[in-house]
Amino acid sequence: MESLSKTAKIFIAITTISAAIMELIDTSIVNVALNQMAGNLGASIEDIAWVITSYAIANVIIIPMTGFLAAYFGRLRYYMASIAIFTVASVLCGTSTTLWEIVLWRFVQGLGGGALLSTSQAILFETFTGKQRGMAAALFGMGVVLGPTLGPTVGGIIIDSYSWPLIFFINVPFGIIASMLAYRFIPPRAIAHFKPSIDWSGIFLLTIGVGALQYVLERGEAEDWYDSRLIIGLTVVAVVGLITFIWWELQQKEPVVNLRILKDWNLAITTLLTFIVGFILFTSVFIFPLMLQRVLGYTAYETGITLLPASFLSLIMMPFIGKMLQNGIRPQLFVTLGFITLMGFGILMSQADQNVSSSFFALPLMIRGAGLAFLFVPLNAMAVAGLQPKDIPQGVALNNMMRQLGGSFGIAIINNYIAHRVAIHRIDLISNIYSGSAQFTERYNQIYQGLQSKLPLAANLQKQTYQVIELTIMKQSFLLSYLDAFLYATIFILFAFPLILLARKNRKLNKLTMLAAEEV
């Protein structure tokens, strides 16, 4: 890699970061199109959610295997094949005419996309050596933060102005350009000098274990969790499959996922911290749009625009943090500051009400953007600190898998928590409303007269008035539940601080992370 010119390195950075952003955008861009897709494909909202679920399952299955697959097929061949699979599957998603057709191609797209994320990061870390590694971590972190944020914005623009197939077709030109740049600038060097044997048993156990777990997390709420025999059965499959997978992989000389690298204390701690970051990142991206659109009446486009400034703050901060890491500042300081900052975001967001304007969200979102910048750069560098070059792809893959799983656990837990809190808040609000109350009578008369002026011929104004009151109660119940969810996610951050203290006990960590910012 040392022989690469500055121009080649720049184009490799553009290629890998763009590919990662393209993959991450697709994890959230579909969310705003579900209603339109359901109508066009003749599916229910519950069934169309499989478009999201299939992609997530494929992602989390393929990510931990990317290091092995890159070694087996050769890094450049595997990377270009992943881009091609992702691009072709995007076209087939856009041309699908039935629900299960698009679900199939979204699964295939997820297999290609999951590979792009980890392979892009590994290539970037291997390309930028010496003192440039901290900057490489910053550049990749920019893509990880920007991708999920751009998804709803781009999706909102497309859905408002065009039709849903364009959210898939838009990947085609980027896929073609990425393929051309990868072929031209990425060295065609295999990661290993020999072709490892295929660990078919490991692949099978990983697929059923992680696949079942992801299904439970994605569909548990829709299936009423453990009232469903399917969810109970798949939970058993996930537990047995993953335990057997771990045991099997530790016995193999050439495992599909080299779990032995987790003996590196630094990597083990970092993956747990990354899990927590994934929990916070994906739950905040999940809760915030729901609150703005369901309660405050924002469109998908307006929601995305609200999120963008804070994302750009992260982009601006990350290179500076990378530079400070290179200068020897302890990574634990940034990580601690990042988690404290994210707690501030959750606390501020919990103070919102139905009357807040978009300007209210500027400060907490900026704090969130700063917190993510403080976290992503040092954690990306810490993840590979001390690993041998041959182990970097496996370390990167495991770290990325933990971030995805953290997000899946987070959304599943928060979604269930919100549903529970909505019921509680509705009961509390209704208990404070009783016929004869002066406040209730005043509110009832206001709504009744308002409806009467607009619908003078309405047959049953009393019934419609009570329906408006019920909708108001539900709207307030959801708002209070979302605010509770921000605080609940904030409490989860507390688990990070003991891990940071454990990392500090490793005297080699600071030196290794500094070297990671200087030598990879």
ZAMARGU-4260 file (C-alpha; in steps of 0.2 Angstrom, whole numbers, plus 5000, padded with zeros to 4 digits):
<rodrens>
0) 5000/5000/5000 | 5015/5012/5003 | 5018/5013/4984 | 5001/5020/4981 | 5000/5038/4975
5) 4991/5052/4984 | 4979/5053/4970 | 4975/5034/4971 | 4973/5035/4990 | 4960/5049/4987
10) 4950/5040/4975 | 4951/5024/4986 | 4944/5035/5000 | 4930/5042/4989 | 4926/5024/4983
15) 4925/5015/4999 | 4916/5029/5009 | 4903/5032/4995 | 4900/5013/4994 | 4898/5013/5013
20) 4886/5028/5013 | 4876/5020/4999 | 4874/5004/5009 | 4869/5013/5025 | 4857/5025/5016
25) 4847/5009/5010 | 4845/5003/5028 | 4833/5018/5031 | 4828/5025/5014 | 4814/5012/5012
30) 4806/5017/5029 | 4797/5032/5022 | 4791/5023/5006 | 4782/5009/5015 | 4764/5016/5013
35) 4767/5019/4994 | 4775/5002/4991 | 4761/4993/5001 | 4747/5002/4990 | 4756/4998/4974
40) 4760/4980/4978 | 4744/4976/4986 | 4751/4972/5003 | 4747/4976/5021 | 4758/4988/5031
45) 4763/4973/5042 | 4768/4962/5027 | 4777/4976/5018 | 4788/4978/5033 | 4797/4962/5027
50) 4806/4973/5014 | 4815/4980/5029 | 4817/4964/5039 | 4824/4954/5025 | 4838/4967/5021
55) 4842/4968/5040 | 4843/4949/5042 | 4855/4947/5026 | 4866/4962/5033 | 4869/4954/5050
60) 4872/4937/5042 | 4885/4942/5030 | 4895/4956/5039 | 4904/4944/5051 | 4909/4933/5036
65) 4916/4947/5026 | 4934/4944/5032 | 4934/4926/5027 | 4925/4929/5010 | 4938/4942/5006
70) 4952/4930/5010 | 4944/4916/5000 | 4940/4926/4984 | 4952/4939/4985 | 4948/4957/4992
75) 4946/4966/4975 | 4936/4952/4967 | 4925/4950/4982 | 4922/4969/4984 | 4918/4972/4966
80) 4906/4957/4966 | 4897/4964/4982 | 4895/4981/4972 | 4888/4972/4957 | 4876/4961/4968
85) 4870/4976/4977 | 4867/4986/4961 | 4859/4972/4951 | 4848/4968/4966 | 4843/4987/4967
90) 4837/4986/4949 | 4827/4970/4953 | 4819/4978/4968 | 4814/4993/4958 | 4806/4982/4945
95) 4797/4970/4957 | 4778/4968/4955 | 4774/4957/4970 | 4778/4958/4988 | 4788/4942/4990
100) 4798/4946/4974 | 4804/4962/4982 | 4807/4954/4998 | 4819/4941/4990 | 4829/4954/4980
105) 4830/4965/4996 | 4838/4950/5005 | 4850/4948/4990 | 4854/4967/4991 | 4857/4965/5010
110) 4870/4952/5006 | 4879/4963/4994 | 4877/4979/5005 | 4883/4971/5021 | 4899/4966/5013
115) 4902/4983/5007 | 4902/4991/5024 | 4915/4980/5032 | 4926/4978/5016 | 4926/4996/5013
120) 4932/5000/5031 | 4946/4986/5030 | 4952/4993/5013 | 4952/5011/5019 | 4962/5006/5035
125) 4975/4996/5024 | 4976/5010/5012 | 4980/5024/5024 | 4996/5020/5034 | 5007/5029/5046
130) 5000/5044/5054 | 4985/5044/5042 | 4975/5030/5051 | 4967/5042/5063 | 4960/5052/5048
135) 4955/5036/5040 | 4944/5031/5055 | 4937/5049/5055 | 4933/5048/5036 | 4924/5031/5039
140) 4915/5038/5054 | 4908/5052/5043 | 4900/5039/5032 | 4893/5029/5046 | 4884/5044/5053
145) 4879/5052/5037 | 4871/5037/5029 | 4857/5033/5041 | 4853/5052/5042 | 4852/5055/5023
150) 4841/5040/5020 | 4825/5048/5026 | 4829/5064/5018 | 4833/5057/5001 | 4818/5045/5003
155) 4806/5059/5007 | 4811/5069/4992 | 4809/5054/4980 | 4792/5049/4988 | 4786/5067/4988
160) 4791/5070/4970 | 4792/5053/4961 | 4788/5035/4965 | 4795/5022/4976 | 4805/5012/4963
165) 4817/5027/4961 | 4824/5024/4979 | 4832/5008/4971 | 4836/5014/4954 | 4846/5029/4961
170) 4859/5016/4967 | 4863/5011/4949 | 4874/5026/4943 | 4883/5026/4960 | 4886/5007/4959
175) 4893/5008/4941 | 4905/5022/4946 | 4911/5013/4962 | 4915/4998/4952 | 4925/5007/4939
180) 4935/5017/4953 | 4938/5001/4963 | 4944/4992/4947 | 4956/5006/4943 | 4963/5011/4960
185) 4961/4997/4973 | 4976/4985/4972 | 4970/4967/4967 | 4979/4959/4982 | 4971/4945/4991
190) 4971/4947/5010 | 4979/4929/5013 | 4992/4921/5002 | 4982/4904/5002 | 4964/4900/5000
195) 4957/4894/5016 | 4945/4879/5017 | 4927/4883/5018 | 4919/4881/5035 | 4902/4876/5029
200) 4896/4871/5046 | 4901/4888/5053 | 4892/4896/5039 | 4876/4886/5042 | 4877/4889/5061
205) 4880/4908/5059 | 4866/4909/5047 | 4853/4901/5057 | 4858/4908/5074 | 4860/4926/5068
210) 4846/4925/5056 | 4834/4919/5069 | 4840/4932/5082 | 4838/4946/5069 | 4820/4939/5064
215) 4815/4939/5083 | 4821/4957/5085 | 4814/4964/5069 | 4797/4955/5070 | 4794/4952/5088
220) 4783/4967/5091 | 4772/4963/5076 | 4770/4944/5082 | 4766/4949/5100 | 4783/4943/5106
225) 4782/4927/5116 | 4763/4925/5114 | 4769/4918/5097 | 4775/4900/5095 | 4785/4906/5080
230) 4795/4919/5091 | 4797/4906/5105 | 4804/4893/5092 | 4816/4905/5084 | 4822/4912/5100
235) 4827/4894/5105 | 4835/4892/5087 | 4845/4908/5090 | 4851/4903/5107 | 4856/4885/5102
240) 4863/4891/5085 | 4874/4905/5092 | 4881/4894/5107 | 4885/4880/5095 | 4892/4892/5082
245) 4904/4899/5095 | 4909/4882/5101 | 4912/4876/5084 | 4922/4891/5078 | 4934/4890/5093
250) 4938/4872/5087 | 4942/4876/5069 | 4959/4880/5062 | 4951/4890/5048 | 4935/4897/5055
255) 4923/4907/5044 | 4923/4920/5059 | 4939/4920/5069 | 4932/4923/5086 | 4950/4920/5094
260) 4954/4938/5090 | 4942/4943/5104 | 4956/4937/5116 | 4963/4955/5112 | 4956/4964/5127
265) 4956/4980/5117 | 4944/4973/5103 | 4933/4964/5115 | 4930/4980/5125 | 4928/4991/5109
270) 4915/4979/5102 | 4904/4980/5118 | 4905/4999/5117 | 4901/4999/5099 | 4886/4989/5103
275) 4880/5003/5115 | 4884/5016/5101 | 4873/5006/5089 | 4859/5005/5102 | 4859/5024/5104
280) 4862/5028/5085 | 4848/5018/5078 | 4836/5021/5092 | 4837/5039/5091 | 4835/5039/5072
285) 4820/5028/5075 | 4812/5038/5089 | 4815/5055/5082 | 4806/5054/5065 | 4792/5045/5073
290) 4789/5059/5085 | 4790/5072/5072 | 4779/5064/5059 | 4766/5055/5071 | 4764/5069/5084
295) 4771/5085/5077 | 4765/5083/5059 | 4782/5084/5050 | 4784/5076/5033 | 4798/5064/5029
300) 4807/5077/5020 | 4805/5090/5034 | 4811/5077/5046 | 4827/5073/5036 | 4831/5092/5034
305) 4830/5094/5053 | 4843/5080/5056 | 4855/5086/5043 | 4864/5101/5051 | 4869/5090/5066
310) 4876/5077/5054 | 4886/5090/5046 | 4893/5095/5063 | 4899/5077/5065 | 4907/5078/5048
315) 4917/5094/5052 | 4922/5087/5070 | 4928/5070/5065 | 4944/5075/5055 | 4950/5086/5070
320) 4947/5072/5082 | 4957/5060/5071 | 4971/5073/5071 | 4970/5074/5090 | 4971/5055/5092
325) 4987/5055/5081 | 4994/5068/5093 | 4992/5056/5107 | 4977/5061/5116 | 4969/5047/5126
330) 4955/5039/5116 | 4945/5035/5132 | 4943/5054/5135 | 4934/5056/5119 | 4924/5040/5122
335) 4919/5046/5139 | 4915/5063/5133 | 4905/5056/5119 | 4893/5045/5130 | 4891/5060/5142
340) 4886/5071/5128 | 4873/5058/5121 | 4866/5058/5139 | 4863/5077/5137 | 4855/5074/5121
345) 4842/5062/5128 | 4839/5073/5143 | 4836/5088/5132 | 4824/5079/5120 | 4814/5073/5135
350) 4809/5091/5138 | 4799/5093/5122 | 4781/5096/5120 | 4767/5097/5107 | 4770/5116/5105
355) 4789/5116/5101 | 4795/5123/5085 | 4809/5115/5074 | 4822/5127/5082 | 4819/5118/5099
360) 4828/5103/5091 | 4843/5112/5085 | 4853/5111/5101 | 4850/5093/5106 | 4853/5087/5089
365) 4869/5097/5088 | 4874/5089/5105 | 4870/5072/5097 | 4881/5075/5082 | 4895/5080/5093
370) 4893/5065/5104 | 4893/5053/5089 | 4909/5062/5082 | 4918/5059/5099 | 4913/5041/5099
375) 4915/5035/5081 | 4933/5040/5078 | 4942/5033/5093 | 4931/5017/5093 | 4935/5014/5075
380) 4954/5016/5079 | 4953/5006/5095 | 4944/4992/5086 | 4960/4987/5076 | 4973/4993/5088
385) 4985/4979/5091 | 4978/4968/5078 | 4989/4960/5065 | 4986/4966/5047 | 4979/4949/5043
390) 4966/4950/5057 | 4960/4968/5053 | 4946/4963/5041 | 4939/4950/5055 | 4941/4964/5068
395) 4932/4977/5057 | 4918/4964/5053 | 4915/4959/5071 | 4914/4978/5076 | 4902/4982/5062
400) 4891/4967/5067 | 4890/4973/5085 | 4885/4990/5079 | 4871/4982/5068 | 4865/4971/5082
405) 4865/4985/5095 | 4854/4994/5083 | 4842/4979/5081 | 4842/4976/5100 | 4839/4995/5103
410) 4824/4996/5090 | 4816/4980/5097 | 4818/4985/5115 | 4812/5004/5112 | 4798/4999/5101
415) 4791/4987/5114 | 4794/5000/5128 | 4785/5013/5118 | 4770/5002/5116 | 4770/4998/5134
420) 4771/5017/5139 | 4757/5022/5127 | 4745/5011/5136 | 4750/5017/5153 | 4750/5036/5148
425) 4733/5033/5139 | 4725/5026/5155 | 4733/5041/5166 | 4726/5054/5154 | 4709/5046/5153
430) 4708/5045/5172 | 4710/5064/5173 | 4695/5067/5161 | 4678/5066/5168 | 4661/5072/5163
435) 4656/5088/5172 | 4674/5094/5174 | 4675/5113/5170 | 4691/5110/5159 | 4683/5095/5150
440) 4667/5104/5147 | 4676/5119/5140 | 4687/5108/5129 | 4672/5098/5123 | 4662/5114/5118
445) 4677/5121/5109 | 4679/5105/5098 | 4660/5103/5096 | 4658/5121/5090 | 4673/5120/5079
450) 4666/5104/5070 | 4649/5112/5069 | 4656/5127/5060 | 4664/5116/5047 | 4652/5102/5046
455) 4635/5109/5049 | 4626/5095/5041 | 4635/5081/5051 | 4623/5068/5058 | 4632/5065/5075
460) 4643/5079/5081 | 4644/5072/5098 | 4652/5056/5092 | 4664/5065/5081 | 4669/5077/5096
465) 4673/5062/5107 | 4683/5054/5092 | 4693/5070/5091 | 4696/5070/5110 | 4702/5052/5109
470) 4714/5056/5095 | 4721/5070/5105 | 4723/5058/5120 | 4732/5046/5109 | 4743/5059/5101
475) 4748/5065/5119 | 4751/5047/5124 | 4763/5044/5110 | 4772/5060/5113 | 4775/5056/5132
480) 4780/5039/5127 | 4793/5045/5115 | 4800/5057/5128 | 4801/5042/5140 | 4810/5032/5127
485) 4823/5046/5125 | 4826/5045/5144 | 4826/5026/5144 | 4840/5025/5130 | 4850/5038/5140
490) 4849/5026/5155 | 4856/5012/5144 | 4872/5023/5141 | 4877/5020/5159 | 4882/5003/5155
495) 4896/5011/5144 | 4906/5019/5159 | 4911/5003/5168 | 4918/4996/5151 | 4928/5012/5149
500) 4935/5010/5166 | 4940/4992/5161 | 4948/4998/5145 | 4959/5010/5156 | 4965/4996/5166
505) 4974/4990/5150 | 4990/5000/5150 | 4994/4995/5132 | 4978/5002/5126 | 4983/5021/5124
510) 4999/5016/5115 | 4991/5004/5104 | 4977/5016/5099 | 4989/5029/5095 | 4999/5017/5085
515) 4983/5012/5076 | 4981/5031/5072 | 4999/5031/5065 | 5003/5014/5058 | 4988/5006/5049
</rodrens>
